[in-house]
Amino acid sequence: MNIENNPAEIASIESITRIKECIDSNKSFRLEAGAGAGKTYSLIESLKYIISNKADNLIDKRIACITYTNIAKEEILNRTDNHPLIYANTIHSFCWELIQPFQLNLRNIIVDLSDKWREKVQITALTNQQIKYDLGIMKLSDTEAFLHHDDVIKCMSKLLSLPKFQKYLKTKFPIVFIDEYQDTDKILATNLVNYLIENDSGVLVGFFGDHWQKIYGKNACGLINTPSGKIVEINKNANFRSDKNIVDCLNRIRKELPQNEYDPTSKGVVKIFHSNNWSGERQSLNHWQGDLPKEEAKNYIDQIKIRLLQDGWDFNNSSQTKILFLTNNLIATEQGFKNLADCFEYTDDYLKKNDPYLKFFLEFLEPIILAFNEKKFGKIFQILGTKKPNLLCQNDKIKWSNHFSELVNLRETGTIKDLIKLIAENNIIGFSASLERCENKLSKLIQDTQIERNEDDNNFVAKVSKLYNIKYCEVISLGEYIEEKTPFSTKHGVKGAEFNNVFVVLGRGWNNYNWDQLLLWMKNGIPNGKDEAFERNRNLFYVCCSRAKHNLTLLFTQSLSSNSLLMLEEIFGAENITGDPLY
């Protein structure tokens, strides 16, 4: 496509030109790049411009490029050909790189970082210990003090006020770029502005991000600016992701940052469904108030999926099609691992496989079963490692094969307890060390009636007993979700992602989010004191709507007021409000 026919490309070139002007004049800037704008492209082009035009002025110095994930770090390094001038790293690694030489200052700071540090220092005096940062786990001994992840950010924030530290930072990194700036810790962001920009330290700071995509945590800073005007504000009015119809809707949501589409002839499809015509009794408890009953909500979702299948959507292709829910619990119900999820107090225990049982199943047993089904026996022995069997004769091989065949069948029909029992009885693959400890602990607590259990013991027995009764097929479903082999995701989990087809389910289930309230505030104005709540809801709504490339469908299972419906018409157009799919 010729650039004359590509409004997004024209807007992109304009924004990059302004960034280059800031670099040439050593002025700090903020690039505000909305969804699909190509923020990372602008960041990489800015780095390449410095490499090509400023390298001679940066001898023995480096450009710091700060990210929030290792994936983003690797992408930046790869796209700049691992140039030695570029220091790309996560925010924690960057901060530690700078603060670790300041050992005396760190020892003076530590005691005031948190109550936990004060307690530790009362037990073990802080004298000449070496301050270290490794796994992010807080620890204090007579010779060493290990910082927590949060401590590194706090120490950096405090040290920024020291002129000596500012000079040291400038000597190492005269240019600092921060990717996804809106997720920066509030205090750190404030001190970066105050001590590197407002006081004319000479460090050029470039912020790349979008404050409308701040959706993680209360400590994130959001919009960064300065009343003195020492941060040049640059808008990137481009959208390379979505078709024109979708971009038009996004522009009506976000009027202060209008975007130009990549292809003016593109025709995206937008459909909005609601459940206002449903006449039954809605949920009324706590954060579910106003939503459809769970079974009825599932019925609505299923009916819309049927329509979308008729429109050509492929829900078996998770890389092209996504269904977005508000919480992992809602996905657990839809995906079929709700009973399993209910066994855990914290989602990380099952989503990040912190639980020893799930870690064993998903990282050890399931890969073995997959390899067995695919007849990749070498892979099985590789996974088993030192536990691999000695198959000395044909009977050993038959016994071994029969055991795996039984496991394959039982995982489809049996409970978690059934599989644990089978593995224990056959003793062919064995348990992981952590699972072995859990099993021994459980056996001891149940069998030895003389043991006086504490609350933790009782909770442990109750959790494992509940876990035992769960069908193992729910573990399989959880594994498919974690590996992103399903079309489901949380709204928070898709930031930065894009898909051809996006189906967003907008209901209750979390007291931080109320979509009817959001639409009313968009229509009538934000009440006093509700700015933070509005921003939280608005940002997540914007992130969800901006994931779609070609097809966007929204379903509101929460009842909507008449003014909310009018707001939907203003944003998406009355012709795209399909209404209630069941009535």
C-alpha positions as a printed NumPy array, in Angstrom:
array([[  0.   ,   0.   ,   0.   ],
       [  1.323,   3.468,  -0.94 ],
       [  2.061,   5.717,   2.007],
       [ -0.406,   8.294,   0.621],
       [ -3.181,   5.747,   1.163],
       [ -1.966,   4.749,   4.622],
       [ -3.028,   7.347,   7.22 ],
       [ -1.525,   5.323,  10.077],
       [  1.917,   5.31 ,   8.45 ],
       [  1.788,   9.074,   7.91 ],
       [  0.906,   9.609,  11.587],
       [  3.679,   7.23 ,  12.644],
       [  6.318,   9.105,  10.638],
       [  5.194,  12.408,  12.164],
       [  5.568,  11.104,  15.722],
       [  8.997,   9.548,  15.078],
       [ 10.181,  12.821,  13.524],
       [  9.233,  14.636,  16.731],
       [ 11.052,  12.026,  18.839],
       [ 14.222,  12.546,  16.773],
       [ 13.948,  16.292,  17.335],
       [ 13.813,  15.695,  21.104],
       [ 16.852,  13.407,  20.935],
       [ 18.809,  15.995,  18.937],
       [ 17.988,  18.74 ,  21.44 ],
       [ 18.375,  16.449,  24.509],
       [ 14.794,  17.045,  25.653],
       [ 12.842,  14.488,  27.65 ],
       [  9.603,  13.353,  26.011],
       [  6.565,  11.128,  26.401],
       [  5.191,   9.156,  23.46 ],
       [  1.516,   8.423,  24.01 ],
       [  0.771,   5.467,  21.743],
       [ -2.761,   4.078,  21.912],
       [ -3.724,   0.48 ,  21.257],
       [ -2.335,  -0.863,  17.985],
       [ -0.243,   2.252,  17.376],
       [  3.088,   0.457,  17.098],
       [  4.708,   1.72 ,  20.288],
       [  7.509,  -0.842,  20.222],
       [  8.308,   0.056,  16.605],
       [  8.73 ,   3.7  ,  17.633],
       [ 10.945,   2.672,  20.531],
       [ 13.178,   0.541,  18.292],
       [ 13.396,   3.266,  15.63 ],
       [ 14.422,   5.761,  18.316],
       [ 17.185,   3.446,  19.525],
       [ 18.409,   2.856,  15.976],
       [ 18.486,   6.61 ,  15.364],
       [ 20.721,   7.1  ,  18.415],
       [ 22.99 ,   4.224,  17.356],
       [ 23.381,   5.732,  13.876],
       [ 23.75 ,   9.375,  14.86 ],
       [ 24.913,   9.648,  18.484],
       [ 27.21 ,   6.67 ,  19.098],
       [ 30.386,   8.779,  18.852],
       [ 29.119,  10.982,  21.68 ],
       [ 28.378,   8.006,  23.933],
       [ 31.803,   6.391,  24.314],
       [ 31.941,   4.379,  27.576],
       [ 28.248,   5.122,  28.079],
       [ 25.072,   3.212,  27.224],
       [ 21.42 ,   3.831,  26.466],
       [ 19.198,   2.267,  29.111],
       [ 15.972,   0.759,  27.828],
       [ 13.761,  -0.324,  30.718],
       [ 11.024,  -2.931,  30.312],
       [  8.624,  -4.788,  32.591],
       [  9.069,  -8.308,  31.2  ],
       [ 11.979, -10.439,  30.052],
       [ 10.102, -11.106,  26.806],
       [ 10.048,  -7.37 ,  26.021],
       [ 13.728,  -7.109,  26.955],
       [ 14.692,  -9.904,  24.555],
       [ 12.6  ,  -8.377,  21.767],
       [ 14.396,  -5.034,  22.111],
       [ 17.823,  -6.689,  22.128],
       [ 16.997,  -8.839,  19.106],
       [ 15.56 ,  -5.949,  17.091],
       [ 18.648,  -3.807,  17.769],
       [ 20.983,  -6.716,  16.868],
       [ 22.289,  -6.863,  20.449],
       [ 24.174,  -3.623,  19.856],
       [ 26.658,  -2.988,  22.717],
       [ 25.391,   0.573,  23.115],
       [ 21.966,  -0.702,  24.216],
       [ 21.38 ,  -1.79 ,  27.799],
       [ 17.919,  -3.394,  27.793],
       [ 16.698,  -4.907,  31.026],
       [ 13.779,  -5.155,  33.413],
       [ 13.064,  -2.331,  35.835],
       [ 14.358,  -4.366,  38.802],
       [ 17.622,  -5.301,  37.077],
       [ 18.14 ,  -1.698,  35.945],
       [ 17.616,  -0.351,  39.45 ],
       [ 19.942,  -2.939,  40.985],
       [ 22.62 ,  -2.209,  38.369],
       [ 22.622,   1.392,  39.594],
       [ 22.158,   1.041,  43.342],
       [ 24.423,  -1.919,  44.177],
       [ 27.665,   0.15 ,  44.426],
       [ 26.02 ,   2.378,  47.078],
       [ 26.347,  -0.171,  49.88 ],
       [ 26.628,   2.294,  52.776],
       [ 23.556,   4.211,  51.62 ],
       [ 21.621,   0.97 ,  51.194],
       [ 22.432,  -0.157,  54.735],
       [ 21.148,   3.181,  56.027],
       [ 17.972,   2.927,  53.94 ],
       [ 16.994,  -0.689,  54.602],
       [ 15.722,  -0.309,  58.149],
       [ 13.056,   2.177,  57.009],
       [ 11.849,   0.183,  53.995],
       [  9.179,  -1.84 ,  55.826],
       [  8.025,  -3.228,  59.167],
       [  9.47 ,  -6.616,  58.179],
       [ 12.94 ,  -5.113,  57.832],
       [ 12.594,  -3.348,  61.185],
       [ 11.696,  -6.682,  62.8  ],
       [ 14.662,  -8.426,  61.176],
       [ 17.096,  -5.689,  62.195],
       [ 15.937,  -5.979,  65.814],
       [ 16.924,  -9.668,  65.762],
       [ 20.091,  -9.344,  63.669],
       [ 21.871,  -5.997,  63.833],
       [ 22.616,  -4.336,  60.501],
       [ 26.322,  -3.474,  60.55 ],
       [ 28.618,  -4.226,  57.623],
       [ 26.583,  -6.825,  55.77 ],
       [ 26.908,  -6.997,  52.001],
       [ 23.614,  -5.896,  50.434],
       [ 22.583,  -8.291,  47.671],
       [ 19.69 ,  -8.905,  45.299],
       [ 19.226, -12.346,  43.814],
       [ 15.916, -14.207,  43.943],
       [ 13.944, -11.29 ,  45.346],
       [ 13.506, -13.009,  48.715],
       [ 14.131, -10.902,  51.822],
       [ 16.816, -12.367,  54.092],
       [ 19.241, -11.039,  56.709],
       [ 22.266, -12.814,  58.195],
       [ 25.432, -11.694,  59.963],
       [ 27.233, -11.294,  56.63 ],
       [ 24.553, -10.636,  53.995],
       [ 21.238,  -8.857,  53.479],
       [ 19.102,  -9.874,  50.505],
       [ 16.556,  -7.392,  49.153],
       [ 12.984,  -8.192,  48.175],
       [ 11.843,  -7.22 ,  44.662],
       [  9.867,  -4.268,  46.061],
       [ 12.863,  -3.131,  48.118],
       [ 14.95 ,  -2.577,  44.984],
       [ 12.387,  -0.104,  43.614],
       [ 12.106,   1.675,  46.97 ],
       [ 15.884,   1.995,  47.321],
       [ 16.189,   3.388,  43.806],
       [ 13.468,   5.942,  44.557],
       [ 15.291,   7.13 ,  47.676],
       [ 18.766,   7.262,  46.119],
       [ 17.532,   9.408,  43.217],
       [ 17.42 ,  12.41 ,  45.556],
       [ 21.217,  12.265,  46.056],
       [ 23.24 ,  14.503,  43.663],
       [ 26.079,  11.952,  43.758],
       [ 23.714,   9.218,  42.586],
       [ 22.24 ,  11.437,  39.85 ],
       [ 25.743,  12.134,  38.543],
       [ 26.594,   8.427,  38.618],
       [ 23.412,   7.578,  36.703],
       [ 24.156,  10.188,  34.04 ],
       [ 27.715,   8.878,  33.666],
       [ 26.456,   5.356,  32.969],
       [ 23.165,   6.099,  31.194],
       [ 22.809,   9.639,  29.772],
       [ 19.706,   8.427,  27.911],
       [ 17.001,   6.371,  29.639],
       [ 13.979,   5.01 ,  27.768],
       [ 11.118,   3.465,  29.745],
       [  8.793,   1.079,  27.923],
       [  5.184,   0.788,  29.191],
       [  5.866,   3.838,  31.356],
       [  2.33 ,   3.797,  32.785],
       [  3.161,   0.686,  34.846],
       [  6.047,   2.397,  36.67 ],
       [  5.78 ,   2.578,  40.456],
       [  4.212,   5.922,  41.456],
       [  6.973,   7.023,  43.824],
       [  9.729,   5.979,  41.429],
       [  8.017,   7.836,  38.561],
       [  7.663,  10.98 ,  40.681],
       [ 11.335,  10.9  ,  41.662],
       [ 12.499,  10.222,  38.107],
       [ 10.649,  13.366,  37.038],
       [ 11.749,  15.481,  40.016],
       [ 15.427,  14.511,  40.113],
       [ 16.255,  13.754,  36.484],
       [ 13.974,  16.097,  34.529],
       [ 12.761,  18.984,  36.683],
       [ 16.219,  19.684,  38.132],
       [ 17.884,  19.648,  34.681],
       [ 20.225,  16.743,  35.465],
       [ 21.094,  16.405,  31.782],
       [ 19.678,  12.87 ,  31.534],
       [ 17.32 ,  12.486,  28.585],
       [ 14.319,  10.421,  29.689],
       [ 11.963,   9.018,  27.063],
       [  8.636,   7.568,  28.188],
       [  6.905,   5.159,  25.785],
       [  3.447,   3.893,  26.639],
       [ -0.235,   4.612,  27.026],
       [ -1.822,   5.647,  30.311],
       [ -5.176,   4.296,  29.113],
       [ -3.621,   0.836,  29.215],
       [ -2.702,   1.012,  32.891],
       [ -4.696,  -1.935,  34.209],
       [ -2.36 ,  -3.522,  36.782],
       [ -2.32 ,  -2.505,  40.427],
       [ -2.845,   0.646,  42.436],
       [  0.853,   1.49 ,  42.64 ],
       [  1.267,   2.052,  38.893],
       [  1.719,   5.728,  38.027],
       [ -0.496,   6.071,  34.949],
       [ -0.029,   9.373,  33.109],
       [  3.372,  11.025,  33.588],
       [  3.67 ,  14.755,  32.96 ],
       [  5.188,  17.868,  34.472],
       [  3.631,  21.313,  34.984],
       [  6.878,  22.979,  33.902],
       [  6.553,  21.592,  30.385],
       [  9.954,  19.891,  30.534],
       [  8.469,  16.696,  29.105],
       [  7.593,  17.121,  25.423],
       [  4.244,  15.409,  24.812],
       [  4.028,  13.448,  21.548],
       [  0.867,  11.665,  20.437],
       [  1.075,   8.804,  17.963],
       [ -2.233,   9.028,  16.099],
       [ -2.004,   5.658,  14.384],
       [ -3.652,   2.249,  14.56 ],
       [ -2.016,  -0.542,  12.546],
       [ -4.144,  -3.27 ,  14.144],
       [ -7.852,  -2.722,  13.711],
       [-10.156,  -2.246,  10.746],
       [-11.647,   1.2  ,  10.176],
       [-15.043,   0.496,  11.783],
       [-13.366,  -0.637,  14.997],
       [-10.93 ,   2.313,  14.993],
       [-13.899,   4.679,  14.615],
       [-15.454,   3.166,  17.756],
       [-12.184,   3.49 ,  19.674],
       [-11.96 ,   7.141,  18.644],
       [-15.419,   7.773,  20.071],
       [-14.289,   6.184,  23.345],
       [-11.052,   8.182,  23.356],
       [-11.614,  11.515,  21.687],
       [ -8.379,  13.152,  22.924],
       [ -6.164,  10.668,  21.054],
       [ -7.843,  10.048,  17.673],
       [ -6.202,   7.324,  15.607],
       [ -5.793,   6.942,  11.87 ],
       [ -6.413,   3.469,  10.501],
       [ -3.944,   1.504,   8.399],
       [ -6.435,   0.759,   5.616],
       [ -9.308,   3.245,   5.051],
       [-11.128,   0.662,   2.903],
       [-11.186,  -2.022,   5.623],
       [-14.575,  -3.051,   6.984],
       [-14.518,  -4.464,  10.483],
       [-17.645,  -5.94 ,  12.055],
       [-18.896,  -4.716,  15.437],
       [-21.834,  -6.344,  17.248],
       [-23.183,  -5.38 ,  20.665],
       [-25.519,  -7.693,  22.605],
       [-27.213,  -7.102,  25.953],
       [-29.537,  -9.044,  28.239],
       [-32.016,  -6.338,  29.194],
       [-35.032,  -8.255,  27.913],
       [-34.451, -11.144,  30.288],
       [-37.273, -10.947,  32.853],
       [-36.099, -13.391,  35.524],
       [-34.564, -12.593,  38.888],
       [-30.979, -11.405,  38.579],
       [-28.178, -11.962,  41.044],
       [-28.258,  -9.622,  44.03 ],
       [-25.315, -10.55 ,  46.24 ],
       [-22.319,  -8.247,  46.592],
       [-20.281,  -7.773,  43.405],
       [-22.645,  -9.954,  41.336],
       [-25.535,  -7.507,  41.693],
       [-27.465,  -6.966,  38.457],
       [-25.89 ,  -9.866,  36.577],
       [-27.682, -12.836,  35.051],
       [-27.742, -16.082,  37.039],
       [-24.649, -18.092,  36.129],
       [-26.47 , -20.765,  34.127],
       [-28.455, -18.133,  32.24 ],
       [-25.273, -16.178,  31.468],
       [-23.738, -19.361,  30.072],
       [-26.84 , -19.827,  27.918],
       [-26.419, -16.31 ,  26.499],
       [-22.743, -16.936,  25.786],
       [-23.523, -20.235,  24.051],
       [-26.225, -18.639,  21.888],
       [-23.891, -15.881,  20.736],
       [-21.133, -18.397,  20.027],
       [-23.565, -20.23 ,  17.73 ],
       [-24.203, -16.99 ,  15.825],
       [-20.507, -16.222,  15.588],
       [-19.753, -19.727,  14.316],
       [-22.274, -19.07 ,  11.562],
       [-20.34 , -15.873,  10.773],
       [-17.164, -17.903,  10.313],
       [-15.505, -17.563,  13.721],
       [-13.233, -20.475,  14.665],
       [-13.224, -21.003,  18.427],
       [-10.769, -23.889,  18.067],
       [ -8.077, -21.479,  16.872],
       [ -6.976, -19.713,  20.056],
       [ -4.368, -17.654,  18.203],
       [ -7.086, -16.003,  16.085],
       [-10.15 , -15.987,  18.345],
       [-10.502, -15.   ,  22.007],
       [-13.35 , -14.884,  24.508],
       [-12.542, -12.398,  27.28 ],
       [-13.938, -12.749,  30.801],
       [-13.366, -10.527,  33.816],
       [-11.972, -13.161,  36.19 ],
       [-10.242, -16.52 ,  36.096],
       [-13.117, -17.994,  38.11 ],
       [-15.533, -17.238,  35.278],
       [-13.158, -18.896,  32.831],
       [-12.825, -21.884,  35.152],
       [-16.576, -22.413,  34.888],
       [-16.616, -22.055,  31.109],
       [-13.481, -24.131,  30.512],
       [-14.396, -26.893,  32.955],
       [-12.004, -26.604,  35.906],
       [-14.215, -24.699,  38.372],
       [-14.218, -27.426,  41.059],
       [-10.443, -27.618,  40.846],
       [-10.075, -23.83 ,  41.121],
       [-12.345, -23.805,  44.181],
       [ -9.784, -25.918,  46.065],
       [ -7.375, -22.988,  46.209],
       [ -7.474, -19.693,  48.07 ],
       [ -5.104, -17.975,  45.631],
       [ -5.272, -18.167,  41.831],
       [ -1.469, -18.325,  41.578],
       [ -1.577, -21.717,  43.295],
       [ -3.263, -23.223,  40.247],
       [ -2.502, -20.78 ,  37.419],
       [  1.232, -20.642,  38.19 ],
       [  1.337, -24.248,  39.408],
       [  2.578, -23.285,  42.861],
       [  0.713, -26.269,  44.313],
       [  2.902, -29.441,  44.404],
       [  0.094, -31.672,  43.106],
       [ -0.647, -29.514,  40.08 ],
       [  3.039, -28.916,  39.41 ],
       [  3.605, -32.691,  39.32 ],
       [  0.595, -33.329,  37.084],
       [  1.139, -30.504,  34.599],
       [  4.935, -30.382,  34.397],
       [  5.724, -34.086,  34.79 ],
       [  2.803, -36.49 ,  34.335],
       [  1.017, -34.758,  31.443],
       [  4.17 , -34.371,  29.293],
       [  4.89 , -38.081,  29.876],
       [  1.346, -39.067,  28.865],
       [  1.593, -36.882,  25.748],
       [  4.885, -38.511,  24.784],
       [  3.415, -41.985,  25.397],
       [  0.387, -41.257,  23.199],
       [  2.715, -40.038,  20.444],
       [  4.99 , -43.089,  20.936],
       [  7.965, -40.84 ,  21.687],
       [  9.504, -43.214,  24.206],
       [ 12.875, -41.487,  24.173],
       [ 11.103, -38.314,  25.32 ],
       [  9.529, -40.254,  28.209],
       [ 12.92 , -41.474,  29.417],
       [ 14.273, -37.933,  29.079],
       [ 11.483, -36.573,  31.311],
       [ 11.868, -39.404,  33.823],
       [ 15.607, -38.748,  34.093],
       [ 17.025, -40.717,  37.009],
       [ 13.607, -42.307,  37.531],
       [ 13.642, -44.081,  34.182],
       [ 12.906, -47.812,  34.553],
       [ 15.245, -50.716,  33.953],
       [ 13.402, -52.709,  31.306],
       [ 15.389, -55.931,  31.473],
       [ 13.01 , -58.247,  29.644],
       [  9.877, -58.323,  27.504],
       [  7.651, -58.741,  30.563],
       [  9.073, -55.519,  32.03 ],
       [  8.219, -53.678,  28.825],
       [  4.672, -55.095,  28.798],
       [  4.12 , -54.161,  32.444],
       [  5.475, -50.671,  31.822],
       [  3.286, -50.163,  28.735],
       [  0.178, -51.484,  30.504],
       [  0.741, -49.062,  33.37 ],
       [  0.809, -46.094,  31.013],
       [ -2.252, -47.342,  29.144],
       [ -4.082, -47.537,  32.469],
       [ -2.965, -44.004,  33.334],
       [ -4.2  , -42.726,  29.965],
       [ -7.65 , -44.242,  30.536],
       [ -7.893, -43.226,  34.183],
       [ -7.044, -39.572,  33.545],
       [-10.21 , -39.315,  31.434],
       [-12.547, -41.051,  33.906],
       [-10.978, -41.076,  37.366],
       [-10.378, -38.629,  40.175],
       [ -7.095, -37.098,  41.26 ],
       [ -7.03 , -39.612,  44.119],
       [ -7.415, -42.477,  41.645],
       [ -4.308, -41.381,  39.747],
       [ -2.298, -40.772,  42.916],
       [ -3.213, -44.262,  44.122],
       [ -2.332, -45.922,  40.804],
       [  1.053, -44.184,  40.586],
       [  1.863, -45.058,  44.217],
       [  0.883, -48.717,  43.847],
       [  2.78 , -49.352,  40.617],
       [  5.859, -47.331,  41.597],
       [  6.913, -47.038,  37.965],
       [  7.282, -43.283,  37.584],
       [  7.21 , -42.126,  41.214],
       [  6.299, -38.742,  42.694],
       [  8.261, -35.51 ,  42.728],
       [ 10.083, -34.76 ,  45.989],
       [  7.611, -31.999,  46.933],
       [  4.588, -34.198,  46.23 ],
       [  6.181, -37.058,  48.172],
       [  6.495, -34.737,  51.17 ],
       [  2.837, -33.735,  50.855],
       [  1.702, -37.352,  50.686],
       [  3.807, -38.313,  53.706],
       [  2.513, -35.336,  55.666],
       [ -1.089, -36.178,  54.802],
       [ -0.654, -39.821,  55.767],
       [  0.934, -38.902,  59.074],
       [ -1.731, -36.338,  59.979],
       [ -4.587, -38.703,  59.14 ],
       [ -3.208, -41.904,  60.67 ],
       [ -1.531, -40.613,  63.825],
       [ -4.391, -39.538,  66.077],
       [ -1.92 , -38.525,  68.792],
       [ -0.679, -35.585,  66.719],
       [ -2.097, -32.272,  67.852],
       [ -3.039, -30.475,  64.663],
       [ -2.772, -26.728,  64.299],
       [ -4.883, -24.6  ,  61.967],
       [ -2.416, -24.972,  59.094],
       [ -2.518, -28.76 ,  59.446],
       [ -6.315, -28.793,  59.343],
       [ -6.376, -26.531,  56.299],
       [ -3.835, -28.748,  54.539],
       [ -5.835, -31.935,  55.157],
       [ -9.069, -30.244,  54.082],
       [ -7.531, -28.901,  50.864],
       [ -5.935, -32.18 ,  49.794],
       [ -9.066, -34.152,  50.694],
       [-11.11 , -31.815,  48.517],
       [ -8.512, -32.027,  45.762],
       [ -8.593, -35.832,  45.848],
       [-12.274, -35.858,  44.888],
       [-11.858, -33.67 ,  41.793],
       [-12.123, -35.386,  38.41 ],
       [ -8.682, -35.477,  36.825],
       [-10.128, -34.225,  33.538],
       [-10.34 , -30.796,  35.246],
       [ -6.538, -30.864,  35.568],
       [ -6.359, -31.495,  31.822],
       [ -8.677, -28.525,  31.172],
       [ -6.587, -26.294,  33.437],
       [ -3.442, -27.315,  31.577],
       [ -5.014, -26.428,  28.233],
       [ -5.965, -22.991,  29.584],
       [ -2.514, -22.311,  31.033],
       [ -0.881, -23.342,  27.75 ],
       [ -3.3  , -21.006,  25.894],
       [ -4.79 , -23.857,  23.899],
       [ -8.301, -22.537,  24.552],
       [-10.107, -19.44 ,  23.262],
       [-10.582, -18.109,  26.797],
       [ -8.629, -15.383,  28.557],
       [ -9.131, -12.769,  31.244],
       [ -9.491,  -9.162,  30.183],
       [ -6.306,  -8.342,  32.115],
       [ -4.439, -11.188,  30.448],
       [ -4.591,  -9.866,  26.873],
       [ -2.931,  -6.477,  27.253],
       [ -0.64 ,  -6.035,  24.253],
       [ -2.216,  -8.932,  22.356],
       [ -4.288,  -8.889,  19.168],
       [ -6.691, -11.34 ,  17.544],
       [ -8.807, -11.459,  14.402],
       [-11.952, -12.101,  16.435],
       [-12.68 , -10.93 ,  19.981],
       [-15.803, -11.746,  22.018],
       [-15.932,  -9.776,  25.293],
       [-18.286, -10.868,  28.09 ],
       [-19.061,  -7.85 ,  30.282],
       [-20.657,  -8.912,  33.544],
       [-20.081,  -8.548,  37.264],
       [-17.993, -10.789,  39.497],
       [-15.474,  -8.26 ,  40.825],
       [-16.399,  -5.262,  42.945],
       [-13.791,  -3.126,  41.168],
       [-15.752,  -3.254,  37.906],
       [-19.279,  -2.153,  37.035],
       [-19.972,  -1.639,  33.328],
       [-23.387,  -0.011,  33.691],
       [-21.832,   2.526,  36.046],
       [-18.96 ,   3.151,  33.617],
       [-21.314,   3.869,  30.718],
       [-23.422,   6.181,  32.894],
       [-20.347,   8.145,  33.952],
       [-19.174,   8.357,  30.346],
       [-22.609,   9.75 ,  29.452],
       [-23.296,  12.046,  32.408],
       [-19.86 ,  12.861,  33.834],
       [-17.703,  11.455,  36.632],
       [-18.957,  12.08 ,  40.206],
       [-16.615,  13.78 ,  42.652],
       [-14.068,  11.414,  44.137],
       [-14.684,   8.683,  41.562],
       [-11.865,   9.454,  39.129],
       [ -9.8  ,   6.413,  40.103],
       [-12.752,   4.013,  39.801],
       [-13.711,   5.525,  36.451],
       [-10.171,   5.251,  35.096],
       [ -9.875,   1.624,  36.228],
       [-13.111,   0.618,  34.462],
       [-12.533,   2.781,  31.389],
       [ -9.005,   1.471,  30.832],
       [-10.039,  -2.176,  30.969],
       [-12.987,  -1.509,  28.653],
       [-10.658,   0.231,  26.192],
       [ -8.063,  -2.552,  26.337],
       [-10.74 ,  -5.172,  25.614],
       [-12.32 ,  -3.324,  22.702],
       [ -8.944,  -2.589,  21.113],
       [ -7.722,  -6.21 ,  20.882],
       [ -9.801,  -6.979,  17.768],
       [ -8.376,  -6.731,  14.267],
       [-11.49 ,  -7.54 ,  12.22 ],
       [-14.438,  -8.662,  14.38 ],
       [-15.488,  -7.305,  17.774],
       [-18.485,  -8.627,  19.72 ],
       [-19.573,  -7.464,  23.183],
       [-22.132,  -9.133,  25.448],
       [-23.397,  -7.333,  28.561],
       [-24.805,  -9.921,  30.967],
       [-25.222,  -7.107,  33.502],
       [-28.462,  -5.142,  33.171],
       [-27.999,  -1.71 ,  31.606],
       [-29.888,   1.531,  32.205],
       [-31.489,   3.427,  29.333],
       [-28.718,   6.053,  29.477],
       [-26.092,   3.315,  29.288],
       [-27.763,   1.957,  26.158],
       [-27.707,   5.455,  24.669],
       [-23.989,   5.676,  25.44 ],
       [-23.426,   2.373,  23.645],
       [-25.22 ,   3.788,  20.613],
       [-22.978,   6.876,  20.683],
       [-19.842,   4.738,  20.776],
       [-20.714,   1.831,  18.506],
       [-23.611,   3.144,  16.422],
       [-27.277,   2.195,  16.776],
       [-26.995,  -0.071,  13.733],
       [-24.486,  -2.267,  15.597],
       [-26.57 ,  -2.694,  18.766],
       [-28.056,  -6.109,  18.046],
       [-29.819,  -6.215,  21.406],
       [-30.877,  -9.309,  23.312],
       [-29.885, -12.52 ,  21.474],
       [-32.656, -14.569,  23.115],
       [-35.626, -12.219,  22.697]])
